[in-house]
């Protein structure tokens, strides 16, 4: 009886693993090596390391996409509720007092200005149409994957 050749599934897996040699995931190999050694996994197979990096990259991308959707939903519901603007809702939703700082209460004269690409700052205008990710959005997204982000009672 002739020996059957590799199945299509085996060929696809082999081709995929061969492609992993040329692919460089966003997570560097050194970071993957560090966390693999921390977890006790010792391997010299670069394809396996890159496969784990790719899986981690997809996991984080899925969480970011879900958090983005939660943020959009939150902002759309806050705008639909008659809120004057996104800026007022965003400053309070992040859980921080913008410009209040915990300092001497000088009336906000040293209010930080918004830096391009960093979102915050709390200035008037400029936040319309901007999506702001809060810990609440991120917590809701990772909760779908079974990750608990709530602080223990001891720290409350």
C-alpha positions as CSV (number, residue, x, y, z in Angstrom):
1,X,0.0,0.0,0.0
2,X,1.4,3.4,-0.9
3,X,2.2,5.8,1.9
4,X,-0.1,8.9,1.7
5,X,1.7,12.2,1.3
6,X,1.2,15.1,3.7
7,X,-2.4,16.3,3.9
8,X,-3.4,19.8,2.9
9,X,-3.7,20.8,6.6
10,X,-0.1,19.7,7.2
11,X,1.1,21.5,4.1
12,X,-0.6,24.7,5.2
13,X,0.9,24.5,8.6
14,X,4.4,23.9,7.2
15,X,4.0,26.8,4.8
16,X,2.8,29.0,7.6
17,X,5.7,28.1,9.9
18,X,8.1,28.7,7.0
19,X,6.6,32.2,6.6
20,X,7.3,32.8,10.3
21,X,11.0,32.8,9.6
22,X,10.7,35.9,7.5
23,X,8.0,37.7,9.5
24,X,9.0,40.1,12.3
25,X,6.2,40.7,14.7
26,X,5.8,44.0,16.5
27,X,6.8,42.4,19.8
28,X,10.6,42.0,19.6
29,X,12.2,38.6,20.0
30,X,14.1,39.8,23.1
31,X,10.9,40.7,24.9
32,X,9.4,37.3,23.9
33,X,12.5,35.5,25.2
34,X,12.3,37.3,28.5
35,X,8.7,36.4,29.2
36,X,9.1,32.9,28.0
37,X,12.1,32.4,30.3
38,X,10.0,34.0,33.1
39,X,7.3,31.4,32.5
40,X,9.7,28.6,32.4
41,X,9.6,27.8,28.7
42,X,13.0,27.2,27.3
43,X,13.2,26.8,23.5
44,X,15.6,27.7,20.7
45,X,13.0,27.4,17.9
46,X,12.6,31.0,16.5
47,X,9.4,30.0,14.7
48,X,7.7,29.0,17.9
49,X,8.8,32.3,19.6
50,X,7.5,34.3,16.7
51,X,4.3,32.4,16.7
52,X,3.7,33.2,20.3
53,X,4.6,36.8,19.6
54,X,2.1,36.9,16.8
55,X,-0.6,35.4,19.1
56,X,0.2,38.0,21.7
57,X,0.1,40.7,19.2
58,X,-3.4,39.6,18.0
59,X,-4.6,39.3,21.5
60,X,-3.6,42.9,22.3
61,X,-5.0,44.2,19.0
62,X,-8.3,42.5,19.7
63,X,-8.4,44.1,23.2
64,X,-7.5,47.5,21.7
65,X,-10.2,47.2,19.1
66,X,-12.8,46.2,21.7
67,X,-11.8,49.1,24.0
68,X,-12.1,51.4,21.0
69,X,-15.6,50.2,20.4
70,X,-16.5,50.7,24.1
71,X,-15.1,54.2,24.0
72,X,-17.1,55.1,20.9
73,X,-20.2,53.7,22.5
74,X,-19.6,55.7,25.7
75,X,-18.9,58.9,23.8
76,X,-22.0,58.5,21.5
77,X,-24.2,57.9,24.5
78,X,-22.8,60.9,26.4
79,X,-23.3,63.1,23.3
80,X,-26.8,61.8,22.8
81,X,-27.8,62.6,26.4
82,X,-27.6,66.4,25.8
83,X,-24.0,66.8,27.0
84,X,-22.6,70.1,25.8
85,X,-19.5,68.6,24.3
86,X,-17.2,65.6,24.4
87,X,-14.5,67.5,26.3
88,X,-16.6,67.9,29.5
89,X,-17.5,64.2,29.5
90,X,-14.0,63.0,28.7
91,X,-12.3,64.8,31.5
92,X,-14.6,63.3,34.1
93,X,-14.8,59.9,32.6
94,X,-11.0,59.4,32.9
95,X,-11.3,59.7,36.7
96,X,-8.9,62.6,37.0
97,X,-9.5,66.2,37.8
98,X,-8.0,68.1,34.9
99,X,-5.9,71.0,36.1
100,X,-6.8,70.4,39.7
101,X,-3.5,68.6,40.3
102,X,-3.6,68.0,44.1
103,X,-1.3,71.0,44.6
104,X,-2.0,74.2,46.4
105,X,-5.4,75.0,44.7
106,X,-4.1,78.0,42.9
107,X,-7.2,78.2,40.6
108,X,-5.6,76.2,37.7
109,X,-3.1,78.9,36.6
110,X,-0.6,76.1,35.9
111,X,-3.0,74.1,33.8
112,X,-1.0,71.8,31.5
113,X,-1.4,72.5,27.8
114,X,-2.4,69.7,25.4
115,X,0.5,68.1,23.6
116,X,0.0,66.8,20.1
117,X,-0.7,63.1,20.1
118,X,-1.2,62.8,23.8
119,X,-4.9,63.5,24.1
120,X,-5.1,65.1,27.6
121,X,-4.6,68.7,28.6
122,X,-8.2,69.5,29.1
123,X,-8.1,72.6,27.0
124,X,-11.3,73.9,25.4
125,X,-12.1,72.6,22.0
126,X,-9.9,70.3,20.0
127,X,-11.4,67.2,21.6
128,X,-14.4,67.0,19.3
129,X,-14.1,63.9,17.2
130,X,-11.2,62.5,19.2
131,X,-11.6,59.1,20.8
132,X,-10.3,58.9,24.3
133,X,-9.5,55.5,25.9
134,X,-10.3,55.3,29.6
135,X,-9.5,52.6,32.1
136,X,-13.3,51.9,32.2
137,X,-13.2,51.2,28.4
138,X,-10.1,49.0,28.8
139,X,-11.6,47.2,31.8
140,X,-14.7,46.4,29.9
141,X,-12.8,45.1,27.0
142,X,-10.5,42.8,29.0
143,X,-13.4,41.6,31.1
144,X,-14.6,39.8,27.9
145,X,-11.4,37.8,28.0
146,X,-11.7,36.9,31.7
147,X,-9.2,39.5,33.0
148,X,-10.2,41.2,36.2
149,X,-9.0,44.8,36.5
150,X,-10.8,45.7,39.7
151,X,-8.6,46.7,42.6
152,X,-8.8,44.6,45.7
153,X,-10.9,45.9,48.6
154,X,-7.7,46.6,50.5
155,X,-6.8,49.4,48.2
156,X,-10.2,51.2,48.0
